[in-house]
Amino acid sequence: MKILIDTHIFLWAITADPRLSSSQRSIYTDESNDLYFSVASVWEIPIKAGLGKLPLPAPAAARLGREMEENRITPLSIRISHLTELERLPGLHRDPFDRMLVAQARTERMPILSADPEIRKYDVTLI
């Protein structure tokens, strides 16, 4: 199954954070799943790390690339069709990065692996 990984799930997985549930870890490590990570998330991480909101050592970008490769995660670019869907979304979630993930998931018909309850407000499959 193709699955879009939310930013916090990726970070929890690569740092062995106990907030990652066993079922989330199972989905994340199941090699039969095709995991995707949005370029919006790749952008979000160094921004929030630079603001001191994420405890990642600098430079964060180099580690992200290694972790994505080691965990067989495919980057998902932002396309015009994603932006078109983003414009259609109601303003139910204030985080612009999460709104982009919802738009991408809807456009690509992928579920999102996330623990964010705000995403449930949208018509998107949440794992």
Secondary structure, 3 states (H helix, E strand, C coil): CEEEECHHHHHHHHCCCCCCCHHHHHHHHCCCCEEEEEHHHHHHHHHHHHCCCCCCCCCHHHHHHHHHHHCCEEEECCCHHHHHHHHHCCCCCCCHHHHHHHHHHHHHCCCEECCCHHHHHCCCCEC
